[in-house]
Amino acid sequence: MFIVDAHLDLSMNALEWNRDLRASIKEINEREKHLTDKPDRGLATVSLDELRKGNIGLVVATQIARYVDRNSSLPGWNSPEQAWAQTQGQLAYYKALERSNDLRPIRNLPELYSLIETWPSDQHTIGYILSLEGADSIVSVEYLEIAHEAGLRALGPAHYGPGRYAQGTNATGGIGPKGRELLQKMRELNIILDATHLCDDSFDEAMEHFDGHVWASHHNCRALVDHNRQFSDAQFKELIRRGAVIGMPLDAWMMVPNWERGKSTPKSMGVTLNTMIDHLSHICDLAGNTNHVGMGTDLDGGFGKEQCPNDLETIADLQKIPNLLAKRGFSEDDIKKICHQNWLNFLEKAWA
Ligand SMILES: [Zn+2]
């Protein structure tokens, strides 16, 4: 089964975790076994080979860099220019992987169709759609033109905490004039709005001021795990009304209630790939169909084996999902939609 993963932080892993994604997953993990600077050291689940093994032929790959002011306790850069430079380094990594034939950019429908045609016979060069998680690095809206020129096709204005254009997870407040200016430029350039990480106030204001294409690349349900990082049923209904597709992340703390970081384990909390299907089913119930859900695993988003479904060793295990969906009563057609078709249909509309 061809699988689309709508959220991976590949270049962040390369540049901040110092992971060579062209190496085997075994080698990546062995090389960092002795490190303790991050909780997921030696526990990576994502490499290019594992993506190929999992028949994950198309990913949405992020650039990500936060700006922080002097009062912030979040990690980040002290000026937007530095954050921009960080994202340009990340872009350079993707470009290097294009040169080595590991990745190919997907920026329009001809490139998308060509990938779908060639992937079954040549499962080597993975398609990637370039996105930006948090817009702090867009120094001014003119930079968005440069980013678009370089291939940027989706943008989530917020990440964790307060942002320069929108407020994110654990923050409050709207998007204000700067956020609205950004959205207007995104509309002009036909950049997809990624609603993920927008706090409730910013979500409302963004929906009010943006009539372009919206998705939520990696988002679970507040109805199942109550936290402001998750969307409420009303928010999902608004997204569904706009034709959004919502990607299911596999970060354990968002999948089951009462997860304690560093203490809980996937086993002790009973987190499995089936737990993802609980969230996915909830959204399908709200929609009354299976047209609005897909995967956006975030499996390299600052966590690894210690905080993902217990029955997933590497990202290649996404191939277990079709079977699990079938056991839960999803039809063959539903399974195809969830694994790839919903994202492809969305892109066909967005890029028509
Ligand atoms: Zn995220």
Residues whose N, C-alpha, C, O or C-beta is under 5 A from the ligand:
A	BS01	ZN	none
